[in-house]
């Protein structure tokens, strides 16, 4: 009898969910339910959120108002129109800050450049630009790049090839990029890339944080804040992750302060020019205090920006090559023609300059980033009422969401072959790289917030890709469907298993 008592409400809920799935307006757009708005569509498609946004924006012409729950204040303007994107990120940039709500959603990154707005953002952006343009930085990064590949990635690949192991490429790239990012940000290489893939606290914490931050985007603020207060579900995992990330970087800061107090002991110490050292040194020279919280959060933000984005791109890159072997063949031909190594011998990265000659490889990475941008969605909060170039009126109560994922897949932007993997679209008639404006190729943001580490990211990815493709064969082993993970970073849900063999045996 008890079971029967629950039958009717369960069937009613099931029937309601079926209706939600079936009922869309005649033009294919989400149904705007009384009180619920379009939230049911969002929740039911949480596992494929980026594809949903792409479909809706394609039908609606590139800009669409997504209605949230009536009490949630979660109306969202989604856009993939390059003119709107340029207007929001560049022309009328100051009317579209990240906003206080974004700071709450991304509180894991704290007071890093990722979250800051206005005067604070301008000041710390200036510091970061000064760091990236410093002569010592340009001497330090190539050394990190070469050492990380030759002393970290190559020995790992050699062991994997000799033992004929099947490894998760996504996990491998996460560890490889994390080691490089941590070296650049803190001056310390944690050396997490090793056979066995022992669990790394920072990597695990960042993965948990990325999933939880996407959940916060979907749920009304009152809901996820209640979950945070109760310490359950993704909010409990996020709380643990945030504490882990902050503790790890705080420990690095303490060690760095001890080293700076002791003074440089070796030539290597003198040549080291990491972000953490720069921040702490600036404190002393300019007599301007940067609170430990700012230094800590900025360091976490820089590791996050490099680690998750580049590792995700390399994973999609090798998956796309497995589906398009002719592209892999062309990359190998380019590598063979540019590297003067005797046949049968491994090529070893010697300098960052070697990578600048690899035009087709660079184009292939751009094409990967077009189809699978590591940060698929970005949000802004309008300060004042405004009108987009597309003619849509924007209220300050609404959130503006820029869909880089949809921009890269729109026929009106990239042509009818927009869904094809075609690196040639990035090469001009002279055989040189063809550059697209940032509002169209939105992977590295646009306007004042454009990524200052873009060239460094390409160098890290090209170094890893060139080393692997010149020296090894990568055979992807798809035991499960390759689909995006529900996360703020476009990772693969089940990873990417592959067998790696030496190219010369």
Protein Blocks (a to p, Z undefined) as FASTA:
>chain_A
ZZmmmmmmmmmmmmmmmmmmmmccfkopacddehklmmlmmmmmmmmmmmmmmmmmmmno
opacddddfklopaccddfbfklmmmmmmmmmmmmcnbjmlmmmmmmnmmafklpgcjlm
mmmmmmmmmmmmpmklmmmmmmmmmmmmmmmmmmmmmmmmmnopacdfklmmmmmmmmmm
mmmmnopafhlacghiaacfklmmmmmmmmmmmmmmmpcfklmmmmmmnopajllmmmmm
mmmmmmmmmmmmmmmmmmmmnopabfklmmpccfklmmmmmmmmnopacdfklmmmmmmm
mmmmmmmmmmmmmmmmmmmmmmmmmlmmmmmmmmmmmmccdehiacddfbfklmmmmmml
mmmmmmmmmmmgfblbacdddfbdcddfkopacdfkbccdddfklmmmcfklnojklmpc
cfklmpcfkopacdddfklmmmnogajllcfklmmmmmmmmmmmmmmmmmpccddddfbd
cdddddfbdcdfklpadddddfkZZ
